[in-house]
Amino acid sequence: MAIPTIEKREEYVGYAEHCVKLARQTKDPESRRILREMAAEWLKLVDKTYH
């Protein structure tokens, strides 16, 4: 199993931030919900892997 790196952590956080940014820009409520859920999953992965 590979050792998680800080670069990967930052990448995952960046994905979450991007999802939140897109959610703020969309007018579609369903898309907004899905993007927020995706952001939450990226952050769960960060928490699970790096804590």
mmCIF file of the N, C-alpha and C atoms, coordinates in Angstrom:
data_MODEL
# 
_entry.id   MODEL 
# 
loop_
_atom_site.group_PDB 
_atom_site.id 
_atom_site.type_symbol 
_atom_site.label_atom_id 
_atom_site.label_alt_id 
_atom_site.label_comp_id 
_atom_site.label_asym_id 
_atom_site.label_entity_id 
_atom_site.label_seq_id 
_atom_site.pdbx_PDB_ins_code 
_atom_site.Cartn_x 
_atom_site.Cartn_y 
_atom_site.Cartn_z 
_atom_site.occupancy 
_atom_site.B_iso_or_equiv 
_atom_site.pdbx_formal_charge 
_atom_site.auth_seq_id 
_atom_site.auth_comp_id 
_atom_site.auth_asym_id 
_atom_site.auth_atom_id 
_atom_site.pdbx_PDB_model_num 
ATOM 1   N N  . MET A 1 1  ? 0.845   -1.190 0.000   1.00 0.00 ? 1  MET A N  1 
ATOM 2   C CA . MET A 1 1  ? 0.000   0.000  0.000   1.00 0.00 ? 1  MET A CA 1 
ATOM 3   C C  . MET A 1 1  ? 0.885   1.246  0.000   1.00 0.00 ? 1  MET A C  1 
ATOM 4   N N  . ALA A 1 2  ? 0.540   2.204  -0.825  1.00 0.00 ? 2  ALA A N  1 
ATOM 5   C CA . ALA A 1 2  ? 1.321   3.430  -0.933  1.00 0.00 ? 2  ALA A CA 1 
ATOM 6   C C  . ALA A 1 2  ? 1.106   4.316  0.294   1.00 0.00 ? 2  ALA A C  1 
ATOM 7   N N  . ILE A 1 3  ? 2.129   5.033  0.641   1.00 0.00 ? 3  ILE A N  1 
ATOM 8   C CA . ILE A 1 3  ? 2.041   5.977  1.757   1.00 0.00 ? 3  ILE A CA 1 
ATOM 9   C C  . ILE A 1 3  ? 1.423   7.273  1.236   1.00 0.00 ? 3  ILE A C  1 
ATOM 10  N N  . PRO A 1 4  ? 0.366   7.757  1.877   1.00 0.00 ? 4  PRO A N  1 
ATOM 11  C CA . PRO A 1 4  ? -0.265  9.009  1.440   1.00 0.00 ? 4  PRO A CA 1 
ATOM 12  C C  . PRO A 1 4  ? 0.713   10.177 1.554   1.00 0.00 ? 4  PRO A C  1 
ATOM 13  N N  . THR A 1 5  ? 0.659   11.050 0.605   1.00 0.00 ? 5  THR A N  1 
ATOM 14  C CA . THR A 1 5  ? 1.548   12.216 0.617   1.00 0.00 ? 5  THR A CA 1 
ATOM 15  C C  . THR A 1 5  ? 0.752   13.485 0.867   1.00 0.00 ? 5  THR A C  1 
ATOM 16  N N  . ILE A 1 6  ? 1.482   14.494 1.295   1.00 0.00 ? 6  ILE A N  1 
ATOM 17  C CA . ILE A 1 6  ? 0.862   15.816 1.504   1.00 0.00 ? 6  ILE A CA 1 
ATOM 18  C C  . ILE A 1 6  ? 0.311   16.336 0.179   1.00 0.00 ? 6  ILE A C  1 
ATOM 19  N N  . GLU A 1 7  ? 1.003   16.043 -0.917  1.00 0.00 ? 7  GLU A N  1 
ATOM 20  C CA . GLU A 1 7  ? 0.539   16.506 -2.221  1.00 0.00 ? 7  GLU A CA 1 
ATOM 21  C C  . GLU A 1 7  ? -0.832  15.915 -2.557  1.00 0.00 ? 7  GLU A C  1 
ATOM 22  N N  . LYS A 1 8  ? -1.020  14.629 -2.251  1.00 0.00 ? 8  LYS A N  1 
ATOM 23  C CA . LYS A 1 8  ? -2.322  14.004 -2.495  1.00 0.00 ? 8  LYS A CA 1 
ATOM 24  C C  . LYS A 1 8  ? -3.398  14.621 -1.609  1.00 0.00 ? 8  LYS A C  1 
ATOM 25  N N  . ARG A 1 9  ? -3.039  14.884 -0.356  1.00 0.00 ? 9  ARG A N  1 
ATOM 26  C CA . ARG A 1 9  ? -4.001  15.519 0.547   1.00 0.00 ? 9  ARG A CA 1 
ATOM 27  C C  . ARG A 1 9  ? -4.456  16.852 -0.032  1.00 0.00 ? 9  ARG A C  1 
ATOM 28  N N  . GLU A 1 10 ? -3.493  17.653 -0.477  1.00 0.00 ? 10 GLU A N  1 
ATOM 29  C CA . GLU A 1 10 ? -3.816  18.957 -1.057  1.00 0.00 ? 10 GLU A CA 1 
ATOM 30  C C  . GLU A 1 10 ? -4.651  18.805 -2.329  1.00 0.00 ? 10 GLU A C  1 
ATOM 31  N N  . GLU A 1 11 ? -4.365  17.770 -3.097  1.00 0.00 ? 11 GLU A N  1 
ATOM 32  C CA . GLU A 1 11 ? -5.135  17.502 -4.310  1.00 0.00 ? 11 GLU A CA 1 
ATOM 33  C C  . GLU A 1 11 ? -6.592  17.200 -3.957  1.00 0.00 ? 11 GLU A C  1 
ATOM 34  N N  . TYR A 1 12 ? -6.809  16.348 -2.953  1.00 0.00 ? 12 TYR A N  1 
ATOM 35  C CA . TYR A 1 12 ? -8.167  15.994 -2.548  1.00 0.00 ? 12 TYR A CA 1 
ATOM 36  C C  . TYR A 1 12 ? -8.920  17.210 -2.006  1.00 0.00 ? 12 TYR A C  1 
ATOM 37  N N  . VAL A 1 13 ? -8.248  18.013 -1.203  1.00 0.00 ? 13 VAL A N  1 
ATOM 38  C CA . VAL A 1 13 ? -8.874  19.235 -0.680  1.00 0.00 ? 13 VAL A CA 1 
ATOM 39  C C  . VAL A 1 13 ? -9.220  20.165 -1.842  1.00 0.00 ? 13 VAL A C  1 
ATOM 40  N N  . GLY A 1 14 ? -8.338  20.239 -2.820  1.00 0.00 ? 14 GLY A N  1 
ATOM 41  C CA . GLY A 1 14 ? -8.594  21.064 -4.003  1.00 0.00 ? 14 GLY A CA 1 
ATOM 42  C C  . GLY A 1 14 ? -9.829  20.593 -4.760  1.00 0.00 ? 14 GLY A C  1 
ATOM 43  N N  . TYR A 1 15 ? -10.001 19.273 -4.865  1.00 0.00 ? 15 TYR A N  1 
ATOM 44  C CA . TYR A 1 15 ? -11.196 18.746 -5.523  1.00 0.00 ? 15 TYR A CA 1 
ATOM 45  C C  . TYR A 1 15 ? -12.450 19.165 -4.764  1.00 0.00 ? 15 TYR A C  1 
ATOM 46  N N  . ALA A 1 16 ? -12.392 19.079 -3.446  1.00 0.00 ? 16 ALA A N  1 
ATOM 47  C CA . ALA A 1 16 ? -13.535 19.483 -2.626  1.00 0.00 ? 16 ALA A CA 1 
ATOM 48  C C  . ALA A 1 16 ? -13.837 20.964 -2.818  1.00 0.00 ? 16 ALA A C  1 
ATOM 49  N N  . GLU A 1 17 ? -12.804 21.777 -2.816  1.00 0.00 ? 17 GLU A N  1 
ATOM 50  C CA . GLU A 1 17 ? -12.994 23.219 -3.005  1.00 0.00 ? 17 GLU A CA 1 
ATOM 51  C C  . GLU A 1 17 ? -13.600 23.516 -4.372  1.00 0.00 ? 17 GLU A C  1 
ATOM 52  N N  . HIS A 1 18 ? -13.156 22.781 -5.379  1.00 0.00 ? 18 HIS A N  1 
ATOM 53  C CA . HIS A 1 18 ? -13.681 22.980 -6.727  1.00 0.00 ? 18 HIS A CA 1 
ATOM 54  C C  . HIS A 1 18 ? -15.172 22.617 -6.781  1.00 0.00 ? 18 HIS A C  1 
ATOM 55  N N  . CYS A 1 19 ? -15.545 21.532 -6.130  1.00 0.00 ? 19 CYS A N  1 
ATOM 56  C CA . CYS A 1 19 ? -16.956 21.141 -6.082  1.00 0.00 ? 19 CYS A CA 1 
ATOM 57  C C  . CYS A 1 19 ? -17.801 22.224 -5.421  1.00 0.00 ? 19 CYS A C  1 
ATOM 58  N N  . VAL A 1 20 ? -17.305 22.777 -4.325  1.00 0.00 ? 20 VAL A N  1 
ATOM 59  C CA . VAL A 1 20 ? -18.038 23.839 -3.630  1.00 0.00 ? 20 VAL A CA 1 
ATOM 60  C C  . VAL A 1 20 ? -18.164 25.068 -4.530  1.00 0.00 ? 20 VAL A C  1 
ATOM 61  N N  . LYS A 1 21 ? -17.098 25.411 -5.220  1.00 0.00 ? 21 LYS A N  1 
ATOM 62  C CA . LYS A 1 21 ? -17.122 26.562 -6.130  1.00 0.00 ? 21 LYS A CA 1 
ATOM 63  C C  . LYS A 1 21 ? -18.170 26.359 -7.220  1.00 0.00 ? 21 LYS A C  1 
ATOM 64  N N  . LEU A 1 22 ? -18.183 25.170 -7.811  1.00 0.00 ? 22 LEU A N  1 
ATOM 65  C CA . LEU A 1 22 ? -19.169 24.884 -8.850  1.00 0.00 ? 22 LEU A CA 1 
ATOM 66  C C  . LEU A 1 22 ? -20.583 24.910 -8.283  1.00 0.00 ? 22 LEU A C  1 
ATOM 67  N N  . ALA A 1 23 ? -20.761 24.390 -7.067  1.00 0.00 ? 23 ALA A N  1 
ATOM 68  C CA . ALA A 1 23 ? -22.082 24.390 -6.439  1.00 0.00 ? 23 ALA A CA 1 
ATOM 69  C C  . ALA A 1 23 ? -22.595 25.813 -6.237  1.00 0.00 ? 23 ALA A C  1 
ATOM 70  N N  . ARG A 1 24 ? -21.700 26.706 -5.916  1.00 0.00 ? 24 ARG A N  1 
ATOM 71  C CA . ARG A 1 24 ? -22.113 28.104 -5.718  1.00 0.00 ? 24 ARG A CA 1 
ATOM 72  C C  . ARG A 1 24 ? -22.508 28.765 -7.034  1.00 0.00 ? 24 ARG A C  1 
ATOM 73  N N  . GLN A 1 25 ? -21.948 28.279 -8.132  1.00 0.00 ? 25 GLN A N  1 
ATOM 74  C CA . GLN A 1 25 ? -22.197 28.901 -9.437  1.00 0.00 ? 25 GLN A CA 1 
ATOM 75  C C  . GLN A 1 25 ? -23.436 28.379 -10.141 1.00 0.00 ? 25 GLN A C  1 
ATOM 76  N N  . THR A 1 26 ? -23.857 27.167 -9.802  1.00 0.00 ? 26 THR A N  1 
ATOM 77  C CA . THR A 1 26 ? -24.996 26.581 -10.504 1.00 0.00 ? 26 THR A CA 1 
ATOM 78  C C  . THR A 1 26 ? -26.324 27.050 -9.920  1.00 0.00 ? 26 THR A C  1 
ATOM 79  N N  . LYS A 1 27 ? -27.280 27.137 -10.786 1.00 0.00 ? 27 LYS A N  1 
ATOM 80  C CA . LYS A 1 27 ? -28.621 27.538 -10.352 1.00 0.00 ? 27 LYS A CA 1 
ATOM 81  C C  . LYS A 1 27 ? -29.502 26.315 -10.092 1.00 0.00 ? 27 LYS A C  1 
ATOM 82  N N  . ASP A 1 28 ? -29.079 25.161 -10.603 1.00 0.00 ? 28 ASP A N  1 
ATOM 83  C CA . ASP A 1 28 ? -29.866 23.941 -10.484 1.00 0.00 ? 28 ASP A CA 1 
ATOM 84  C C  . ASP A 1 28 ? -29.716 23.333 -9.090  1.00 0.00 ? 28 ASP A C  1 
ATOM 85  N N  . PRO A 1 29 ? -30.797 23.223 -8.338  1.00 0.00 ? 29 PRO A N  1 
ATOM 86  C CA . PRO A 1 29 ? -30.708 22.709 -6.970  1.00 0.00 ? 29 PRO A CA 1 
ATOM 87  C C  . PRO A 1 29 ? -30.158 21.282 -6.878  1.00 0.00 ? 29 PRO A C  1 
ATOM 88  N N  . GLU A 1 30 ? -30.543 20.424 -7.817  1.00 0.00 ? 30 GLU A N  1 
ATOM 89  C CA . GLU A 1 30 ? -30.065 19.037 -7.788  1.00 0.00 ? 30 GLU A CA 1 
ATOM 90  C C  . GLU A 1 30 ? -28.556 18.973 -8.046  1.00 0.00 ? 30 GLU A C  1 
ATOM 91  N N  . SER A 1 31 ? -28.077 19.747 -8.994  1.00 0.00 ? 31 SER A N  1 
ATOM 92  C CA . SER A 1 31 ? -26.635 19.797 -9.263  1.00 0.00 ? 31 SER A CA 1 
ATOM 93  C C  . SER A 1 31 ? -25.887 20.343 -8.056  1.00 0.00 ? 31 SER A C  1 
ATOM 94  N N  . ARG A 1 32 ? -26.444 21.357 -7.437  1.00 0.00 ? 32 ARG A N  1 
ATOM 95  C CA . ARG A 1 32 ? -25.833 21.952 -6.249  1.00 0.00 ? 32 ARG A CA 1 
ATOM 96  C C  . ARG A 1 32 ? -25.717 20.914 -5.124  1.00 0.00 ? 32 ARG A C  1 
ATOM 97  N N  . ARG A 1 33 ? -26.779 20.141 -4.920  1.00 0.00 ? 33 ARG A N  1 
ATOM 98  C CA . ARG A 1 33 ? -26.777 19.106 -3.886  1.00 0.00 ? 33 ARG A CA 1 
ATOM 99  C C  . ARG A 1 33 ? -25.721 18.047 -4.180  1.00 0.00 ? 33 ARG A C  1 
ATOM 100 N N  . ILE A 1 34 ? -25.668 17.597 -5.414  1.00 0.00 ? 34 ILE A N  1 
ATOM 101 C CA . ILE A 1 34 ? -24.701 16.565 -5.789  1.00 0.00 ? 34 ILE A CA 1 
ATOM 102 C C  . ILE A 1 34 ? -23.273 17.074 -5.616  1.00 0.00 ? 34 ILE A C  1 
ATOM 103 N N  . LEU A 1 35 ? -23.009 18.282 -6.039  1.00 0.00 ? 35 LEU A N  1 
ATOM 104 C CA . LEU A 1 35 ? -21.665 18.851 -5.900  1.00 0.00 ? 35 LEU A CA 1 
ATOM 105 C C  . LEU A 1 35 ? -21.261 19.003 -4.434  1.00 0.00 ? 35 LEU A C  1 
ATOM 106 N N  . ARG A 1 36 ? -22.204 19.394 -3.597  1.00 0.00 ? 36 ARG A N  1 
ATOM 107 C CA . ARG A 1 36 ? -21.903 19.493 -2.160  1.00 0.00 ? 36 ARG A CA 1 
ATOM 108 C C  . ARG A 1 36 ? -21.625 18.122 -1.564  1.00 0.00 ? 36 ARG A C  1 
ATOM 109 N N  . GLU A 1 37 ? -22.374 17.127 -2.003  1.00 0.00 ? 37 GLU A N  1 
ATOM 110 C CA . GLU A 1 37 ? -22.124 15.763 -1.535  1.00 0.00 ? 37 GLU A CA 1 
ATOM 111 C C  . GLU A 1 37 ? -20.739 15.279 -1.987  1.00 0.00 ? 37 GLU A C  1 
ATOM 112 N N  . MET A 1 38 ? -20.383 15.603 -3.214  1.00 0.00 ? 38 MET A N  1 
ATOM 113 C CA . MET A 1 38 ? -19.064 15.211 -3.725  1.00 0.00 ? 38 MET A CA 1 
ATOM 114 C C  . MET A 1 38 ? -17.956 15.867 -2.894  1.00 0.00 ? 38 MET A C  1 
ATOM 115 N N  . ALA A 1 39 ? -18.137 17.141 -2.585  1.00 0.00 ? 39 ALA A N  1 
ATOM 116 C CA . ALA A 1 39 ? -17.153 17.847 -1.765  1.00 0.00 ? 39 ALA A CA 1 
ATOM 117 C C  . ALA A 1 39 ? -17.022 17.173 -0.408  1.00 0.00 ? 39 ALA A C  1 
ATOM 118 N N  . ALA A 1 40 ? -18.142 16.815 0.178   1.00 0.00 ? 40 ALA A N  1 
ATOM 119 C CA . ALA A 1 40 ? -18.113 16.159 1.486   1.00 0.00 ? 40 ALA A CA 1 
ATOM 120 C C  . ALA A 1 40 ? -17.389 14.822 1.417   1.00 0.00 ? 40 ALA A C  1 
ATOM 121 N N  . GLU A 1 41 ? -17.587 14.076 0.342   1.00 0.00 ? 41 GLU A N  1 
ATOM 122 C CA . GLU A 1 41 ? -16.904 12.788 0.188   1.00 0.00 ? 41 GLU A CA 1 
ATOM 123 C C  . GLU A 1 41 ? -15.398 12.970 0.038   1.00 0.00 ? 41 GLU A C  1 
ATOM 124 N N  . TRP A 1 42 ? -14.971 13.976 -0.704  1.00 0.00 ? 42 TRP A N  1 
ATOM 125 C CA . TRP A 1 42 ? -13.525 14.246 -0.817  1.00 0.00 ? 42 TRP A CA 1 
ATOM 126 C C  . TRP A 1 42 ? -12.939 14.559 0.555   1.00 0.00 ? 42 TRP A C  1 
ATOM 127 N N  . LEU A 1 43 ? -13.663 15.351 1.341   1.00 0.00 ? 43 LEU A N  1 
ATOM 128 C CA . LEU A 1 43 ? -13.152 15.708 2.665   1.00 0.00 ? 43 LEU A CA 1 
ATOM 129 C C  . LEU A 1 43 ? -13.160 14.512 3.615   1.00 0.00 ? 43 LEU A C  1 
ATOM 130 N N  . LYS A 1 44 ? -14.128 13.620 3.473   1.00 0.00 ? 44 LYS A N  1 
ATOM 131 C CA . LYS A 1 44 ? -14.131 12.384 4.260   1.00 0.00 ? 44 LYS A CA 1 
ATOM 132 C C  . LYS A 1 44 ? -12.902 11.548 3.934   1.00 0.00 ? 44 LYS A C  1 
ATOM 133 N N  . LEU A 1 45 ? -12.568 11.492 2.643   1.00 0.00 ? 45 LEU A N  1 
ATOM 134 C CA . LEU A 1 45 ? -11.385 10.736 2.225   1.00 0.00 ? 45 LEU A CA 1 
ATOM 135 C C  . LEU A 1 45 ? -10.124 11.341 2.830   1.00 0.00 ? 45 LEU A C  1 
ATOM 136 N N  . VAL A 1 46 ? -10.045 12.655 2.837   1.00 0.00 ? 46 VAL A N  1 
ATOM 137 C CA . VAL A 1 46 ? -8.894  13.316 3.456   1.00 0.00 ? 46 VAL A CA 1 
ATOM 138 C C  . VAL A 1 46 ? -8.823  12.963 4.925   1.00 0.00 ? 46 VAL A C  1 
ATOM 139 N N  . ASP A 1 47 ? -9.961  13.065 5.620   1.00 0.00 ? 47 ASP A N  1 
ATOM 140 C CA . ASP A 1 47 ? -9.986  12.783 7.053   1.00 0.00 ? 47 ASP A CA 1 
ATOM 141 C C  . ASP A 1 47 ? -9.608  11.326 7.343   1.00 0.00 ? 47 ASP A C  1 
ATOM 142 N N  . LYS A 1 48 ? -10.153 10.416 6.570   1.00 0.00 ? 48 LYS A N  1 
ATOM 143 C CA . LYS A 1 48 ? -9.887  9.000  6.762   1.00 0.00 ? 48 LYS A CA 1 
ATOM 144 C C  . LYS A 1 48 ? -8.421  8.650  6.472   1.00 0.00 ? 48 LYS A C  1 
ATOM 145 N N  . THR A 1 49 ? -7.858  9.268  5.473   1.00 0.00 ? 49 THR A N  1 
ATOM 146 C CA . THR A 1 49 ? -6.500  8.930  5.039   1.00 0.00 ? 49 THR A CA 1 
ATOM 147 C C  . THR A 1 49 ? -5.428  9.637  5.851   1.00 0.00 ? 49 THR A C  1 
ATOM 148 N N  . TYR A 1 50 ? -5.704  10.841 6.302   1.00 0.00 ? 50 TYR A N  1 
ATOM 149 C CA . TYR A 1 50 ? -4.643  11.656 6.908   1.00 0.00 ? 50 TYR A CA 1 
ATOM 150 C C  . TYR A 1 50 ? -4.815  11.929 8.388   1.00 0.00 ? 50 TYR A C  1 
ATOM 151 N N  . HIS A 1 51 ? -5.797  11.327 9.031   1.00 0.00 ? 51 HIS A N  1 
ATOM 152 C CA . HIS A 1 51 ? -5.949  11.530 10.475  1.00 0.00 ? 51 HIS A CA 1 
ATOM 153 C C  . HIS A 1 51 ? -6.018  10.232 11.209  1.00 0.00 ? 51 HIS A C  1 
# 
